[in-house]
């Protein structure tokens, strides 16, 4: 005969909240296990003559909750196998914030044991009543013992259960502070709905763990955020702003944009971010990355309006690609260093191309023709080098660069553009062999030139004129002074 574990809920803490069916089971049954004796109704049941055993000792035995829940589940299943039917009583409702019940439902079937759930009032009912909150407005019920800031959405009522002590409260506080300001008001609810024990305390978030104000019946409530400063940090808010700009009554400029008209802006914003990186300016980096993200969201909104794709597709494709191309992280492959990671990335890319119906006709395919010339030449050379078409060492590239320089000076006016292109292409090749990014190197040279030339301009102003007022020899001396000051400073 199949053994049955009947799970009953003890309600939020008042004996009046026990259903008649649960009362009859507990007072007329045998082999009753309580998850914990630390519940107001349990003391009343004792006085009613109900005999039971508890798992409180398991909480003292283990240092983490998963281990406690695991042993409780294993013990219940073993008891059912050994002695048949039993009753397992838990605080509140068995299906609300009860990890042991979830584990029982998963494991019991594999062992031929039936689990029956008999309800009980949840702590949420008196909690919402005490707070005066209608849950239909939207709420999130989260576990304080494993709270992650990614779970927190400040647009909804937040109920964080199982905040047993100051240690759990401290972790909850840190997670909440990643979303809310330190002084955001929070409420600690203890024994909601239990006469004589219910306690409600409101305080700023930073004080949440400063006192031992918690019991096994404590939860933390956080009201929905209304301030723009909080909501504007949410990705969903940003999506809504972009959609509003593109709406029929939105911004005329944003509404008229297409994938084609926006093309130059993505490149422009990317370069401005790179400039901020080069300047080592974190605030500017955050600002410029926002401009790059704006372009991504605008293209995604246009794609959504045209029925092509939306930002969820963009994120989904990226997530799939990252998982595919990192089998050493999301799979079982072993990769020892960054060089092997780059090699594996390229191998996966090649396999993806072969599966694509638009299979490449050349090893050089896949480098966009609209890349800046310096970047495109670098990418083309790297692809050719992977096929073995490369210099054995930088000396070969150096000789080629010198050869192209000679050809440039020997070229006719009509030939100079082509020869200059060959010279620049060879310079990029040498940069690649020296493991230098030519784009970044040239940008750094531009910044260096700008700093030094401004130094020359400042020297000219101090001398009572402008750059064009002085001979080249003087300008060159000021240039060398600017170089020395830069080196010393």
C-alpha positions as CSV (number, residue, x, y, z in Angstrom):
1,X,0.0,0.0,0.0
2,X,1.3,3.5,-0.9
3,X,2.2,5.6,2.2
4,X,0.8,9.1,2.3
5,X,2.3,12.3,3.8
6,X,-0.5,14.8,4.5
7,X,0.9,18.3,4.7
8,X,-1.3,20.7,6.7
9,X,-0.9,24.5,7.2
10,X,-1.1,26.0,10.7
11,X,-2.1,29.4,9.4
12,X,-0.5,32.7,10.3
13,X,-0.6,32.2,14.1
14,X,-4.1,32.2,15.6
15,X,-6.0,29.0,16.5
16,X,-9.1,30.6,15.0
17,X,-7.5,30.5,11.6
18,X,-7.2,26.7,11.6
19,X,-9.7,25.1,9.3
20,X,-12.0,22.5,10.8
21,X,-10.5,19.8,8.6
22,X,-7.0,20.6,9.8
23,X,-8.1,20.7,13.4
24,X,-9.7,17.2,13.1
25,X,-6.6,15.8,11.5
26,X,-4.3,17.1,14.2
27,X,-6.5,16.1,17.1
28,X,-7.5,12.8,15.8
29,X,-4.3,11.6,14.1
30,X,-1.0,10.0,15.0
31,X,2.5,10.3,13.8
32,X,2.5,14.1,13.6
33,X,5.6,16.0,12.7
34,X,5.9,19.8,13.1
35,X,8.5,21.6,11.1
36,X,9.0,23.9,14.1
37,X,7.5,24.4,17.6
38,X,8.1,28.1,17.3
39,X,4.6,29.0,16.1
40,X,1.8,30.3,18.3
41,X,-0.7,27.7,17.3
42,X,1.6,24.8,18.2
43,X,1.5,25.9,21.9
44,X,-2.3,25.9,21.8
45,X,-2.3,22.4,20.2
46,X,-0.1,21.2,23.0
47,X,-2.8,22.3,25.5
48,X,-5.3,20.5,23.4
49,X,-3.4,17.3,23.9
50,X,-1.9,16.8,20.5
51,X,1.3,14.8,20.5
52,X,4.0,15.5,17.9
53,X,7.6,15.6,17.1
54,X,9.5,18.6,15.7
55,X,12.5,19.3,13.5
56,X,13.8,22.2,15.6
57,X,17.0,20.3,16.5
58,X,17.9,20.2,12.8
59,X,18.2,24.0,12.8
60,X,20.8,23.8,15.6
61,X,22.6,20.9,13.9
62,X,23.3,22.6,10.5
63,X,24.8,25.9,9.5
64,X,22.7,26.6,6.4
65,X,19.0,26.3,5.6
66,X,19.4,24.0,2.5
67,X,21.0,21.4,4.7
68,X,18.1,21.7,7.2
69,X,15.5,21.4,4.5
70,X,17.3,18.4,2.9
71,X,17.4,16.5,6.2
72,X,13.8,17.3,7.1
73,X,12.6,16.0,3.7
74,X,14.7,12.8,3.9
75,X,13.5,12.1,7.4
76,X,9.8,12.5,6.4
77,X,10.2,10.2,3.4
78,X,12.1,7.6,5.5
79,X,9.4,7.7,8.2
80,X,6.7,7.2,5.6
81,X,8.5,4.2,4.1
82,X,9.1,2.7,7.5
83,X,5.7,3.3,9.2
84,X,3.1,4.4,6.7
85,X,0.9,7.5,6.7
86,X,1.9,10.5,8.7
87,X,1.0,14.2,9.1
88,X,3.5,17.0,8.5
89,X,2.4,20.5,9.8
90,X,4.0,23.7,8.7
91,X,3.4,27.4,9.6
92,X,1.1,29.4,7.3
93,X,0.1,27.7,4.1
94,X,2.0,24.7,2.8
95,X,2.4,26.2,-0.7
96,X,3.7,29.6,0.5
97,X,7.4,30.0,1.3
98,X,7.8,26.3,2.3
99,X,10.9,24.8,0.8
100,X,10.5,21.5,2.6
101,X,7.1,21.0,1.0
102,X,8.5,21.8,-2.5
103,X,11.2,19.2,-2.0
104,X,8.7,16.6,-0.7
105,X,6.6,17.0,-3.8
106,X,9.6,16.5,-6.1
107,X,11.2,13.6,-4.2
108,X,8.1,11.6,-3.0
109,X,7.0,10.4,-6.4
110,X,10.4,8.8,-7.1
111,X,10.0,6.8,-3.9
112,X,6.3,5.8,-4.4
113,X,5.0,8.0,-1.6
114,X,1.8,10.1,-2.0
115,X,1.9,13.7,-0.8
116,X,-1.5,15.4,0.0
117,X,-1.7,19.2,0.6
118,X,-4.3,20.5,3.0
119,X,-4.4,24.3,3.1
120,X,-4.1,26.8,5.8
121,X,-4.2,30.6,6.0
122,X,-1.1,32.3,4.7
123,X,0.7,35.0,6.7
124,X,0.1,37.2,3.6
125,X,-3.5,37.7,4.5
126,X,-3.1,39.4,7.9
127,X,0.1,41.1,6.6
128,X,-1.7,42.9,3.8
129,X,-4.6,43.7,6.1
130,X,-2.3,45.3,8.7
131,X,-0.5,47.3,6.0
132,X,-3.7,48.3,4.3
133,X,-2.3,47.0,0.9
134,X,-4.4,45.5,-1.9
135,X,-2.2,42.8,-3.4
136,X,-4.0,43.2,-6.8
137,X,-1.8,46.3,-7.3
138,X,1.0,43.8,-7.8
139,X,3.5,42.3,-5.3
140,X,6.6,40.1,-5.2
141,X,7.0,37.5,-2.5
142,X,10.7,36.9,-2.0
143,X,12.9,34.7,0.2
144,X,15.1,36.6,2.6
145,X,17.5,33.7,3.0
146,X,18.5,33.9,-0.6
147,X,17.6,37.3,-1.9
148,X,19.2,38.5,-5.0
149,X,19.0,42.2,-6.1
150,X,18.1,41.0,-9.6
151,X,14.8,39.7,-8.2
152,X,13.8,43.2,-6.9
153,X,11.5,45.3,-8.9
154,X,10.8,48.7,-7.2
155,X,7.5,49.1,-9.1
156,X,5.7,46.5,-7.0
157,X,5.0,45.9,-3.3
158,X,7.8,43.7,-1.9
159,X,7.3,41.2,0.8
160,X,10.5,39.5,1.9
161,X,9.7,36.5,4.1
162,X,11.9,34.4,6.4
163,X,13.9,37.2,7.8
164,X,14.7,35.2,10.9
165,X,17.5,37.2,12.4
166,X,19.9,40.1,12.1
167,X,22.2,38.1,9.9
168,X,19.5,37.4,7.3
169,X,18.3,41.1,7.7
170,X,21.9,42.3,6.9
171,X,21.9,40.4,3.6
172,X,18.5,41.6,2.8
173,X,19.6,45.2,3.5
174,X,22.6,44.9,1.2
175,X,20.5,43.5,-1.7
176,X,17.8,46.2,-1.2
177,X,20.5,49.0,-1.2
178,X,21.5,48.0,-4.7
179,X,18.0,49.2,-5.8
180,X,16.8,51.7,-3.2
181,X,18.5,54.6,-1.5
182,X,19.9,54.0,2.0
183,X,17.2,56.0,3.7
184,X,14.3,54.4,1.9
185,X,11.5,53.5,4.4
186,X,10.9,49.8,5.1
187,X,8.6,48.0,7.5
188,X,9.3,45.0,9.6
189,X,6.2,42.9,10.3
190,X,6.3,40.3,13.0
191,X,3.5,37.8,13.9
192,X,1.0,39.5,11.6
193,X,-2.5,38.7,12.7
194,X,-1.5,37.2,16.1
195,X,-3.1,39.1,19.0
196,X,-0.6,40.2,21.6
197,X,2.4,39.3,19.4
198,X,1.9,41.4,16.2
199,X,4.5,44.1,15.9
200,X,4.9,46.7,13.1
201,X,8.0,48.8,12.9
202,X,8.9,51.3,10.2
203,X,12.5,52.5,9.8
204,X,15.0,53.7,7.2
205,X,16.6,50.9,5.2
206,X,20.1,51.5,6.6
207,X,18.9,50.7,10.1
208,X,17.3,47.4,9.2
209,X,19.9,45.2,10.8
210,X,21.0,47.4,13.7
211,X,18.9,45.7,16.3
212,X,17.7,42.2,17.0
213,X,14.1,42.8,16.1
214,X,13.4,39.6,14.2
215,X,11.8,36.2,15.0
216,X,10.7,33.2,13.0
217,X,7.5,35.2,12.1
218,X,9.2,38.3,10.7
219,X,9.0,39.7,7.2
220,X,10.2,42.9,5.6
221,X,7.8,45.0,3.5
222,X,8.9,47.6,1.0
223,X,6.4,49.9,-0.7
224,X,6.5,50.6,-4.5
225,X,8.8,53.4,-5.5
226,X,7.3,56.5,-7.0
227,X,10.3,58.7,-7.4
228,X,11.6,59.2,-10.9
229,X,15.2,58.9,-9.7
230,X,14.6,55.2,-8.9
231,X,12.4,54.2,-11.8
232,X,14.6,55.8,-14.4
233,X,17.4,53.3,-13.5
234,X,15.2,50.4,-14.6
235,X,15.7,48.9,-18.1
236,X,11.9,48.6,-18.5
237,X,11.5,52.3,-17.9
238,X,14.1,53.1,-20.5
239,X,12.3,50.8,-23.0
240,X,9.1,52.7,-22.3
241,X,10.8,56.1,-22.9
242,X,12.1,55.0,-26.3
243,X,8.6,53.6,-27.3
244,X,7.1,57.0,-26.2
245,X,9.6,58.9,-28.3
246,X,8.6,56.8,-31.3
247,X,4.9,57.1,-30.6
248,X,2.6,59.0,-33.0
249,X,2.5,61.9,-30.6
250,X,6.2,61.5,-29.7
251,X,9.3,63.4,-30.9
252,X,9.3,64.3,-34.6
253,X,13.0,63.6,-35.0
254,X,12.9,60.2,-33.3
255,X,9.8,59.2,-35.2
256,X,11.4,59.9,-38.6
257,X,14.5,57.8,-38.0
258,X,15.1,54.5,-39.8
259,X,17.8,51.8,-39.5
260,X,19.6,53.6,-42.4
261,X,19.4,57.1,-41.0
262,X,20.7,56.0,-37.6
263,X,23.8,54.2,-39.1
264,X,26.3,57.0,-38.6
265,X,25.3,57.7,-35.0
266,X,26.2,54.2,-33.6
267,X,29.7,54.6,-34.9
268,X,30.0,58.2,-33.6
269,X,28.8,57.3,-30.1
270,X,31.1,54.3,-30.0
271,X,34.1,56.5,-30.8
272,X,33.0,59.0,-28.1
273,X,32.9,56.1,-25.6
274,X,36.4,55.0,-26.6
275,X,37.6,58.6,-26.1
276,X,36.2,58.5,-22.6
277,X,38.0,55.3,-21.9
278,X,41.3,56.7,-23.2
279,X,40.8,59.7,-20.9
280,X,40.1,57.5,-17.9
281,X,36.9,59.3,-17.1
282,X,34.4,56.9,-15.5
283,X,31.6,59.4,-15.4
284,X,32.0,60.1,-19.1
285,X,32.2,56.4,-19.9
286,X,28.9,55.8,-18.2
287,X,27.3,58.7,-20.1
288,X,28.7,57.7,-23.5
289,X,27.7,54.0,-23.0
290,X,24.2,55.3,-22.4
291,X,24.4,57.0,-25.8
292,X,25.5,53.7,-27.4
293,X,22.6,51.9,-25.6
294,X,20.2,54.5,-27.0
295,X,21.2,53.5,-30.5
296,X,20.6,49.8,-29.7
297,X,17.2,50.5,-28.3
298,X,16.2,52.8,-31.1
299,X,17.0,50.1,-33.7
300,X,15.2,47.5,-31.6
301,X,12.1,49.7,-31.3
302,X,12.1,50.3,-35.1
303,X,12.5,46.6,-35.6
304,X,9.5,45.9,-33.3
305,X,7.3,48.4,-35.1
306,X,8.1,46.8,-38.4
307,X,7.5,43.3,-37.0
308,X,11.2,42.3,-37.5
309,X,12.7,41.9,-34.1
310,X,12.7,43.6,-30.7
311,X,15.1,44.1,-27.8
312,X,14.1,40.6,-26.4
313,X,15.3,39.0,-29.6
314,X,18.5,41.0,-29.4
315,X,19.1,39.9,-25.8
316,X,18.1,36.3,-26.7
317,X,20.5,36.0,-29.6
318,X,23.3,37.5,-27.5
319,X,22.7,35.1,-24.6
320,X,22.6,32.1,-26.9
321,X,25.8,33.2,-28.7
322,X,27.7,33.8,-25.4
323,X,26.7,30.3,-24.1
324,X,27.6,28.6,-27.4
325,X,31.0,30.3,-27.6
326,X,32.0,29.7,-24.0
327,X,31.7,25.9,-23.6
328,X,34.4,26.0,-21.0
329,X,32.0,28.1,-18.8
330,X,28.6,26.7,-19.7
331,X,29.7,23.2,-20.7
332,X,32.4,20.7,-19.8
333,X,35.3,21.7,-22.0
334,X,38.5,22.6,-20.3
335,X,40.3,25.7,-21.5
336,X,43.5,26.9,-19.8
337,X,44.1,30.5,-20.9
338,X,42.9,33.5,-22.8
339,X,44.6,32.5,-26.1
340,X,42.7,29.2,-26.1
341,X,39.4,31.0,-25.4
342,X,40.0,33.2,-28.5
343,X,40.8,30.2,-30.6
344,X,37.6,28.4,-29.4
345,X,35.5,31.5,-30.1
346,X,36.8,31.5,-33.7
347,X,36.2,27.8,-34.1
348,X,32.6,28.1,-33.0
349,X,32.1,31.1,-35.3
350,X,33.4,29.1,-38.2
351,X,31.0,26.2,-37.4
352,X,28.1,28.7,-37.2
353,X,29.0,30.1,-40.6
354,X,29.0,26.6,-42.1
355,X,25.5,25.9,-40.8
356,X,24.4,29.2,-42.2
357,X,22.7,28.9,-45.6
358,X,24.7,32.0,-46.7
359,X,28.0,30.2,-46.3
360,X,31.0,32.5,-46.9
361,X,32.7,32.2,-50.2
362,X,36.0,33.7,-48.9
363,X,37.9,33.6,-45.6
364,X,37.7,37.4,-45.8
365,X,34.0,37.5,-45.7
366,X,32.4,38.8,-42.6
367,X,34.3,42.0,-42.3
368,X,31.8,44.8,-42.9
369,X,32.7,47.1,-45.8
370,X,31.6,50.1,-43.8
371,X,34.1,49.6,-41.0
372,X,36.6,52.5,-40.8
373,X,39.5,51.8,-43.2
374,X,42.0,51.4,-40.4
375,X,39.8,48.9,-38.5
376,X,38.8,47.0,-41.7
377,X,42.4,46.6,-42.8
378,X,43.3,45.2,-39.4
379,X,40.4,42.7,-39.5
380,X,41.2,41.6,-43.0
381,X,44.9,41.0,-42.2
382,X,43.9,39.0,-39.1
383,X,41.7,36.7,-41.1
384,X,44.3,36.1,-43.8
385,X,46.9,35.4,-41.1
386,X,44.8,32.7,-39.6
387,X,45.0,30.9,-43.0
388,X,48.8,31.2,-42.9
389,X,49.1,34.2,-45.2
390,X,51.4,36.2,-42.9
391,X,54.9,37.3,-42.2
392,X,57.0,35.0,-40.1
393,X,58.1,38.0,-37.9
394,X,57.9,41.8,-37.7
395,X,61.1,42.2,-39.7
396,X,59.4,41.1,-42.9
397,X,56.6,43.6,-42.3
398,X,59.2,46.3,-41.6
399,X,61.0,45.7,-44.9
400,X,57.6,45.8,-46.7
401,X,56.8,49.1,-45.1
402,X,60.2,50.5,-46.2
403,X,59.6,49.2,-49.7
404,X,56.1,50.9,-49.8
405,X,57.6,54.2,-48.5
406,X,60.1,54.2,-51.4
407,X,57.4,53.4,-53.9
408,X,55.4,56.3,-52.6
409,X,58.2,58.8,-53.1
410,X,58.8,57.4,-56.6
411,X,55.2,57.6,-57.6
412,X,53.6,60.0,-60.0
413,X,50.8,62.4,-58.9
414,X,48.2,59.9,-60.2
415,X,49.8,57.0,-58.4
416,X,50.2,58.6,-55.0
417,X,46.8,57.7,-53.6
418,X,47.3,54.0,-54.3
419,X,50.8,54.0,-53.0
420,X,49.8,55.9,-49.8
421,X,47.1,53.2,-49.3
422,X,49.7,50.5,-49.6
423,X,51.9,52.3,-47.1
424,X,49.1,52.6,-44.6
425,X,48.1,49.0,-45.1
426,X,51.7,47.9,-44.4
427,X,51.8,50.1,-41.3
428,X,48.6,48.4,-40.0
429,X,50.3,45.0,-40.7
430,X,53.3,45.9,-38.6
431,X,51.0,47.1,-35.8
432,X,49.2,43.8,-35.8
433,X,52.5,41.8,-35.6
434,X,53.5,44.0,-32.6
435,X,50.1,43.2,-31.1
436,X,49.1,46.9,-31.2
437,X,45.6,48.0,-32.1
438,X,46.2,50.5,-34.9
439,X,42.9,52.3,-34.4
440,X,43.6,52.9,-30.7
441,X,47.2,53.8,-31.5
442,X,46.2,56.4,-34.0
443,X,43.6,57.8,-31.7
444,X,46.2,58.1,-29.0
445,X,48.5,59.9,-31.4
446,X,45.7,62.3,-32.2
447,X,45.1,63.1,-28.5
448,X,48.9,63.5,-28.1
449,X,49.0,65.9,-31.0
450,X,46.0,67.9,-29.7
451,X,47.6,68.3,-26.2
452,X,50.9,69.5,-27.6
453,X,49.5,71.8,-30.2
454,X,47.3,73.4,-27.5
455,X,50.6,73.9,-25.6
456,X,52.0,75.7,-28.6
457,X,48.9,77.9,-28.9
458,X,49.2,78.8,-25.2
459,X,52.9,79.7,-25.6
460,X,51.9,81.9,-28.6
461,X,49.3,83.7,-26.6
462,X,51.7,84.4,-23.8
463,X,54.1,85.8,-26.4
464,X,51.3,88.3,-27.4
465,X,50.2,86.6,-30.7
466,X,48.7,83.6,-32.4
467,X,50.3,80.5,-33.9
468,X,50.3,82.0,-37.4
469,X,52.2,85.1,-36.2
470,X,55.4,83.2,-35.5
471,X,58.0,81.4,-37.7
472,X,58.1,77.6,-37.8
473,X,61.4,77.6,-35.9
474,X,59.8,79.3,-32.9
475,X,56.7,77.0,-33.1
476,X,59.0,74.0,-33.2
477,X,60.8,75.1,-30.0
478,X,57.5,75.5,-28.2
479,X,56.5,72.1,-29.5
480,X,59.6,70.6,-27.9
481,X,58.8,72.4,-24.7
482,X,55.3,70.9,-24.7
483,X,56.8,67.5,-25.2
484,X,59.2,67.9,-22.2
485,X,56.4,69.3,-19.9
486,X,54.3,66.3,-20.9
487,X,57.1,63.8,-20.1
488,X,57.9,65.5,-16.8
489,X,54.3,65.9,-15.8
